[in-house]
Amino acid sequence: MSTKLEVAYQLKCSCNQYPWGRQGSNSLAAQLCAKQPGWDGEDAKQTFKIDEDKCYSEMWMGTYPVLPSYVADTGEDLQDVLDRHPKELIGEQTLQKFGHSKIPYLPKVLSIAKALPLQLHPNKDLAAKLHEKKPDQFTDPNHKPEIALALTEFEAFCGFKPLQVISKTMGLEPLKRYMPSVKKPDFDDQQLKAVVQRMLEADDNTIKETYQALTSMSESDFGSEKHILKLAPRLAEQYSEADPGLLVALITMNYLVLQPNEGLYIPADGIHAYLSGDIIECMARSNNVLNVGLCPRSSRDNVELFCSCLTFTPHTPEDCMLKKQPYKRSKQSKTSLYSPPLSEFDMLATELKSGEKEVLEKFGGPAIMIATKGGAKMKVGQKMEHDLKEGQVFFIASGNELQLEASSEGLLMHTALVE
């Protein structure tokens, strides 16, 4: 069924299943997917229903071909609609900026029960080369910088610790074997890179011996890094005492615990591994990833390739954070802006109490929004009114104002957009 041109479309989305996702109704991603006219991931004509025996990890929103969104009323692939009406829906400025009618970002809701793989996303040059060589594994030629906004308490490993902190921990006897043979006066990024590579290339017995030696030590041996002893058994139980990702994460990476509304920014080639919690995630339009730990050996990518494209910023927990700012196009100042240093997207978070109102001035490009919690009366431009309910997802065409009046439960809404 062909879809008519409108200022906004309600979407039906789907939720995938990875072993690290939360089980059944414990998954917020699954809960939200079930509250909108979701599809089951195998057949767009089948309604999404929660199976309490399955783990649900990510609800995707947008036009990436792996889990595309469909127009709820007609069942048509959203990308097909955008291709027919690119100027009206995407907007001429965004079309000129990116050179295509695809949505340049990919928002998701993630529900995390155990650690995701230790990973990075290749930059544009490497992504293009990998896509050409292995298109089945690297399904696009784009980079994938991303942000994560906490909906609940959220744990993550992100970026590398300050060099002096890593250097001090590397002085522990069980870790000295991973230091490069050529020593420098000061521990620098090149030495850190060598340490990471040695850990990732070590055999299972060596990693296991190191793990057992470290966990036999006392808290006082770790100084300010006492969380290493707390987290080590948890990661080993989820994966293995012989998983090299465990050492890299615990010894070299920042461990962060975020509260709701706090955010992270992960640059292209930035090392990270999420641990637990529910988040809104958004990234440049890509699905490329290199995994080297906290996953089965058969799922690991080339260590030398991984290490060759590592970046070494940020180097503190504070540098990993993406701080919210006032959104200048919010007329009632109820909306915050999360603006990462990239051109593909910004993220808005609108929070209203019962009966409160908000007006967001005309968006400069295409937007995708989700009612993460609660609901509202919504008006898009001058043509569309809708009772927005929790879990519902909408595509908003470029150049439209958004008016909101929260329901009795209030509203938490997240909007990805091109400005």
N, C-alpha and C positions, 0 to 999 in steps of 0.2 A: 504493500500500500504506500503510495507516494505521500510525503509529508508536506503540508502547506507551509509557506513562509510565515513565521511568527517571531515575536520579540524574545521568546524564551520557550524552552522545551523541558518538560519533566523527563528524566532519564530512568532507565532501568539498567542496573549494574550487576556485577557478579563478584563472588568472593572465592579466592583460590584456597588450596589446602596444602600447606607445607607442615612437616613434623614439628616445627617450632611454634606453630599457632596455638591459640587457646582452644580447649575442647568444647564442642557443642555451644550451648547458650552462654558459656563463660566468655565467649569471644565477642567483644564489642563490634568487631567488623561484621561478624555473622548476624548479630542482633540488628544492626542498622540495615544490612542488606535484606533481611527478612521483613523489615518495616516498610520498605519501598518495593515497587513491583520488580524485584530482582529476578535474574535468570540463573540457572543452575550451573553454568560454566561448561556444560557439554552441549546443551541445546537451548538456543535463545528463546524457543517457544515454550520451554518448561519453566515453571515458577520455582524460584529458589526457596528451599525449605531446609531448616536446620536438622542435621542428623547428629544426635547427641554423642555418637561414637566417633565422629570425625573431628579433626583439628582444623580450624579456620584461621587463616593468617592475614590475608590482605583483600580488602574490597577496593577495586580499581574504578576510577571515574575518568572518562575521556575517550580518545579515539585511537589509542595504541591497539594494533590488531590482535594482540594476545588475548585480552579480555575487554573488548570494545563495549561502549555504552550504546544502547538503543533508545530511540524515542518511545516513551511509554505508551502513547496513544496509538501509534501506527506500527510499532515493531521494526521500523526502518533503522539501519545502522546510521548513527549520528554523522559519521564521516561522509556518507553519501549525500546527506542533506547539506552539509557545509560545502561540498564540492559543487552543488547546484546553485547555491546562493553565497558565494564567498565574500563579496563586497558588503552585503547586508549583515551577515552573521559574524565573520571574522574581522571585517573592517579593512579599509584600504591601507591604513598605516601599518597594521600588522602584516598584511599580505606583502607589502613592499619590504618590510623589515626582515621577514624570514623566507620569502620567495615561494610560499606554498599555502594551501588552505587547511593544513593540519593544525590541531591545537598544539602549541609548542611545549606544553608541560603535561605532566601526568600526576594527578593527585590520588592519594590512597588513604584508607584507614587501616592501620596495622594493629593486630592484637598478638602480643608476644608472650609466650609461656616459658621459653628457654632460649639460650643464646643463638642468634643468627650466625652464619659463617663469618669468620674473619675475612674482610673483603676490601676491595677498592673498585672504583669504576674508572675505566680508562678514559684518557683525554680524547679530544676530537681526532687528532692525527692517528693515534694508536687505534682508536675505535674504528676508523675508516679502513685501516690495514687489516685488522682482525675480521671485520665484516666481509672484506673481499676474500680472505683466505678460508674463513669458517663461518659462512652465513647462517648455518643451522644453529650454531652456538651463540654467535654475536649477531643479533638479528637486525641491527641498524648501525649506521656509521656515525652516530652522535655521541657526545659526552653526556655525563649523568651527574652533575653536581646536584645536591639535594638538601632539603631541610626537614627537620622533624620537630613537631610541636606536641608537647605532652598533654594528653587528656586525663591521664591518671599519673601516679608516680611512675617514673620512667628511668630505667638504668641503662647505661650505655658505656662502651669503650669508644673513645673518639680522639684521634690525633695522638701525638707523642707527648710524653711528660717532658718537663724541663730537663735539659741534658745533664745538669748537675745531680738531679734526683736519680736518673737512670744510672749514671756513673757510680754513685754511691751504692746502689743496690747491686750492681754488677760486681762489686767488690766481695760479695758473699761467696764463700768457697764453692758451692755447687754451681755457680754461674760463671766462674772464671774461664771454663773451657770454651765459652762462646765468644770470648774477647778476641779481636784480631791479633795475630802474632806481632805485627808491627805496631808498636805503641806510640802515641803522640802525647805531647805535654798536656793537652786538654782533650777531653772526650768531645768529639764533634759529630756532625750529621753523617759523615762518611763512616766513622766507626760504628755509629748506631745502625746504619744500613748493613754493615758487615755482621753485626750481632743478630739482627733480625733474620738475615739470610742463613746464618749458621744454625739458628734455632729451627727455622723452617725446613732445612735440609737434613737435620739430625735424624738418625734412625729411631724406631720406636723404643728400643731398650734404653738408649741414651736419654730421651725425653722422660721416660718413666723413672729412671734413676734420679734425674734432676728433680722431678716432682716429689719423689719420696724423701729426698734429702732436704728440700725446702720445707716441706710440711712437717718435718721432724724438728725443725728449729723453733725457737720461742719468739713471741711477739716482740720482745725487746731487740732481737736481732734485725728487725725490719724498720726500726725507727718510726718515721711518720707514715710508712707504707704498710701499716698493720692490716689493711683490707686485703692484702695478698693472701694471708692465711685464712681469712674468712671466706673469700670467694673461690679459692683453689678447689676444695672438696666439692663444691656445688658444680663447677664447670667439669670436673673430672667425672662426676656422676652423670651429667648430661651427655658427655661424649666419651672421653677416655683419659686416663693418666698419661697416655702416650701421644696425645694430640698436641702437636707443636704450637697450635694457635693459643693454647692455654698459657704457655710461657710468654709468647709475644705480647698477648693482651695484658697479663698480670704485671710483667716486669717493665714493659716499655710504654704502655698506653695510659692515657688519662681515664680514670674511672669517674663517671658522673652520675649523680642522682638528681633528676629534674622533677619539679613539681608542676601541676597543671598550669598551662599558659607559658611555661618556659620553653625555649627553643634552641636547637642546634643547627649549625650549618656545616655540611660536609662538602669540601671542594672536590672537583674532579681529581682523581689520584690520591684522595685522602683516605687513610686507613681507618676502619671503624668496624664495630660489631655491637649490635643492639642486644640487650640482655633480657629485659622484661618491661611490661607495661602496655598501655594503649596510646597510640599516637596518630596525629594527622601527618602524613608524609607527602612531600611534593618534590618533583625532580624535573629536570629537562627531559624532553621526550626521548627516552631511551630505556632499554632493558639489559644493557651490557654490564657484566660483572666478572671479576676475577676473585675466586675463593681459594684460600690456602690453608685454612685451619678451622677448628670447631665444626667439622663436617667429616664424613667418611673419606678415607684416603682416595677412593675411586672418584670422588667429586672434586678433588683439589686440582687447581690449575698450576701451570708452570711457575716454580718459585723464582727462577731467574728473571722471567718476564715480569712477574709481580714486583720484585724488588727494583727492577730497572726503572719503573715509572712511579715509585713512591715519592710523594712530596713530604716535606718536613715542616710544614706549617699547618695547623697551629702547634705551639709547643707548651701551652698551658691550658688548664681547664677553662679559664676565662675566655681565651681566644676561640674556643669552640662554640661559645654561646652566640645565639642570634637574638638580640634584644628587641623587644617590641617598641614601637614608636607611635605617637598619635597619627591618625590617618587624616590628612588635610581635607579630604573630600567627604568626611563624615560630618553631617550638619548638626547632629546632637552629641557628638564626641563619645559615642558608645562603641566605636570600632577602632581596633589597634592594627597597625601595619607591621608585618615582618618582611623586610626587604633584603634578600641576599645579594651579594655582589655579582649578579649575572643578569642577562637581558631577557631570559625566557619567561619569568614570572615573578610576582609578589604574592604574598598570602595575607588575607585579612581575617581577623577574629572579631566577630560582633557578639556582644554579651548584653542581653536585656533582661531586666526584671519584669515581673508580671505587669502588663499594660504599658510598659515603656515603648517609646517610638524611636526609630532611626531612619534617616534618609541618606543613602549613598549616591552621590552625584554621578553623572554619566560615566560609565566605564570607557576607557580609551581603547580597549580591545576585548576579546572574548573572555568570558568568566564562567567558571564552574563552581557552584556552591552546594553545600550540604548542611541541613539542619542536624547538627551533631547531638543536640539535646533540646527538648522542648519544642515549641512551635510558634507560629505567628500568622497574622494576616499579611499577605505580601502583594504588592503591586509593582509590576515591571513596566516602565515607561507609562504610556497613557492607555494601553490596550489590554493588559492582562492582569487579572486579580486571581489570587489563589490562597486557600487555607494551607499554609505550609506546615507539615507535620514532621516529627522526629524521624530521621532516616532518609527523608526525601532529598533527591539530588536534582538540580536544575542547571541547564546550560542557559546563560544569559548572553544575548547578542550584543555586539559592540555598540556603544553609543546610547545605552539605556540607563535611566535612573532606577534605583531600587528603593521602595518605601516599605517599612516594616512596622508592625505593631504587635508586640509579644502577647502570647496567650497567657492563661493563668499560671502555667508552669514556667514562664520565662522562655528565653531562647539563647542558645549558643550556636552560632553559625560560622562556618569557615568557608572562605571564598578564595579560590586561586584565580589570578587574572593577569593579563598583559596590560601594563600601563603605557 
